[in-house]
Amino acid sequence: MDLESEILREHSKHQTVRIARWIGDDRRRFRKLMELFLHGEYRVTQRSAWIVSECYEQHPRLITPWLPALLKKMQEPGVHDAVKRNVVRMLQCIEIPNSLLGTVVSLCFDYLNSVDAPIAVKAHSMTVLTRIAEREPDLKRELRDSIELMLPYAAPAIHARARMVMKRLKKNEKSIMKNGILAPRK
């Protein structure tokens, strides 16, 4: 399969799934996809973002070595929103290595606090930050403050995600603190 031609041929769910199935858990094919995603022209990068995300859902272990490159790609000036949306979507489920936590936290707070960030990117960023705050409780206050500041101007989807996040943060807090001492997490 000429991967680049197939990516450009059609942009649909059917095509995305078809290409992801062809890649499967083959590391060489996935490397070809990642090279196109990271270094392809604008349209190829945009369309391949969805395929990368689909591959992650089918074979999550393939993405781990590529995390630093994905984060770097998200920070490129003028990168398509599809790149941000699909990478942050994957970050919701990935166990982020400690060495990348600072970068991920910074990016997600930037998206969350940005007026221009797409709704899906903001919503996914909230979830990523919530998961990190469960590991790093010092982030909880900043996350709550950011959510509360944006809510008056936020879309309904952001309100819905914010409710879930705030509930999760509160529940997590209750399980950690019991009579002023740390309790085991459930």
C-alpha positions as CSV (number, residue, x, y, z in Angstrom):
1,M,0.0,0.0,0.0
2,D,1.2,3.5,-0.9
3,L,0.4,5.0,2.5
4,E,0.6,8.6,1.6
5,S,-1.6,8.2,-1.5
6,E,-4.2,6.3,0.6
7,I,-4.2,9.0,3.3
8,L,-4.8,11.7,0.6
9,R,-7.3,9.6,-1.4
10,E,-10.2,9.9,1.1
11,H,-10.7,11.4,4.5
12,S,-13.4,9.3,6.2
13,K,-13.9,7.0,9.2
14,H,-14.0,4.0,6.8
15,Q,-10.7,5.0,5.3
16,T,-9.1,5.7,8.7
17,V,-10.1,2.3,10.0
18,R,-9.0,0.5,6.8
19,I,-5.6,2.1,7.0
20,A,-5.2,1.4,10.7
21,R,-6.2,-2.2,10.2
22,W,-3.6,-2.5,7.4
23,I,-0.9,-1.1,9.8
24,G,-2.1,-3.4,12.6
25,D,0.7,-4.0,15.1
26,D,3.4,-3.9,12.5
27,R,6.1,-1.5,13.8
28,R,7.5,-0.8,10.3
29,R,4.2,0.2,8.9
30,F,3.5,2.3,12.0
31,R,6.9,4.0,11.6
32,K,5.9,4.9,8.0
33,L,2.7,6.4,9.3
34,M,4.5,8.4,12.0
35,E,7.1,9.7,9.5
36,L,4.2,11.0,7.4
37,F,2.4,12.4,10.5
38,L,5.6,14.1,11.8
39,H,7.1,15.3,8.5
40,G,4.4,15.2,5.9
41,E,2.9,18.1,4.2
42,Y,0.1,19.9,6.0
43,R,-2.9,17.9,4.6
44,V,-1.1,14.5,5.2
45,T,-0.3,15.5,8.8
46,Q,-3.9,16.5,9.4
47,R,-5.4,13.3,8.0
48,S,-2.8,11.0,9.5
49,A,-3.5,12.3,13.0
50,W,-6.8,10.4,13.1
51,I,-5.1,7.3,11.8
52,V,-2.5,7.5,14.5
53,S,-5.2,7.8,17.1
54,E,-7.1,4.8,15.6
55,C,-3.8,2.8,15.7
56,Y,-3.3,3.7,19.3
57,E,-6.8,2.4,20.2
58,Q,-6.0,-0.9,18.6
59,H,-2.4,-1.3,19.6
60,P,-1.5,1.2,22.4
61,R,2.0,-0.1,22.9
62,L,3.0,1.2,19.5
63,I,2.7,4.9,20.6
64,T,4.9,5.0,23.7
65,P,8.2,5.4,21.9
66,W,6.7,8.2,19.9
67,L,5.4,10.3,22.8
68,P,8.2,12.9,22.8
69,A,7.9,13.4,19.0
70,L,4.1,13.7,19.3
71,L,4.4,16.4,22.0
72,K,7.0,18.3,19.9
73,K,4.7,18.1,16.9
74,M,1.8,19.7,18.9
75,Q,4.0,22.7,19.6
76,E,4.9,23.5,16.0
77,P,3.5,26.9,14.9
78,G,0.4,26.6,12.7
79,V,-0.1,22.9,13.4
80,H,-3.6,21.7,12.5
81,D,-6.2,21.3,15.3
82,A,-6.6,17.7,14.3
83,V,-3.0,17.0,15.5
84,K,-3.7,18.6,18.9
85,R,-7.1,17.0,19.2
86,N,-6.0,13.5,18.5
87,V,-2.8,13.6,20.5
88,V,-4.5,15.1,23.6
89,R,-7.2,12.4,23.1
90,M,-4.6,9.7,23.3
91,L,-3.0,11.4,26.3
92,Q,-6.2,10.8,28.2
93,C,-5.4,7.1,28.4
94,I,-1.6,6.9,28.2
95,E,0.5,6.4,31.3
96,I,2.6,9.5,30.8
97,P,6.3,9.1,31.9
98,N,7.5,11.4,34.6
99,S,10.1,12.9,32.2
100,L,7.2,14.2,30.0
101,L,4.8,15.3,32.8
102,G,5.9,18.9,32.8
103,T,5.5,19.3,29.1
104,V,2.1,17.7,29.1
105,V,0.8,19.8,32.0
106,S,2.0,23.0,30.4
107,L,0.5,22.2,27.0
108,C,-2.8,21.1,28.5
109,F,-3.1,24.2,30.8
110,D,-2.3,26.3,27.7
111,Y,-5.1,24.7,25.8
112,L,-7.5,24.8,28.7
113,N,-6.9,28.5,29.3
114,S,-6.8,29.5,25.6
115,V,-9.7,31.4,24.1
116,D,-9.0,29.9,20.7
117,A,-8.5,26.2,21.6
118,P,-11.2,23.9,20.0
119,I,-13.8,22.5,22.4
120,A,-12.6,18.9,22.1
121,V,-9.0,19.9,22.8
122,K,-10.1,21.8,26.0
123,A,-12.3,18.9,27.1
124,H,-9.5,16.3,26.5
125,S,-7.0,18.5,28.3
126,M,-9.2,18.7,31.4
127,T,-9.2,14.9,31.5
128,V,-5.5,14.6,31.0
129,L,-4.9,17.2,33.8
130,T,-7.3,15.4,36.1
131,R,-5.4,12.1,35.7
132,I,-2.1,13.9,36.3
133,A,-3.5,15.7,39.4
134,E,-4.4,12.3,40.8
135,R,-0.6,11.6,40.7
136,E,0.4,15.1,41.5
137,P,-2.2,16.5,44.0
138,D,-0.5,20.0,44.0
139,L,-2.1,20.6,40.5
140,K,-5.7,20.2,41.8
141,R,-6.1,23.8,42.9
142,E,-4.7,25.2,39.7
143,L,-7.0,22.9,37.7
144,R,-10.0,23.9,39.7
145,D,-9.2,27.6,39.3
146,S,-8.7,27.3,35.5
147,I,-12.0,25.5,35.1
148,E,-13.9,28.0,37.3
149,L,-12.5,30.9,35.3
150,M,-13.4,29.6,31.9
151,L,-16.9,28.3,32.8
152,P,-18.8,31.5,32.4
153,Y,-17.7,31.7,28.7
154,A,-17.6,27.9,27.9
155,A,-19.7,25.8,25.6
156,P,-22.1,23.2,27.0
157,A,-19.7,20.4,26.2
158,I,-17.1,22.1,28.4
159,H,-19.6,22.5,31.2
160,A,-20.4,18.8,31.0
161,R,-16.8,17.7,31.1
162,A,-16.1,20.3,33.9
163,R,-18.8,18.7,36.1
164,M,-17.3,15.3,35.6
165,V,-13.8,16.5,36.4
166,M,-14.8,18.5,39.5
167,K,-16.7,15.4,40.8
168,R,-13.8,13.2,40.2
169,L,-11.4,15.6,41.9
170,K,-13.7,15.8,44.9
171,K,-14.2,12.1,45.1
172,N,-10.4,11.5,44.8
173,E,-9.8,14.0,47.6
174,K,-12.2,12.2,49.9
175,S,-10.5,8.9,49.3
176,I,-7.0,10.3,50.0
177,M,-7.8,12.3,53.2
178,K,-9.4,10.6,56.1
179,N,-9.3,12.2,59.5
180,G,-6.3,14.3,58.4
181,I,-4.2,11.2,57.4
182,L,-3.6,9.7,54.1
183,A,-5.8,6.7,53.3
184,P,-5.1,4.1,50.6
185,R,-6.4,5.1,47.1
186,K,-9.1,2.9,45.7
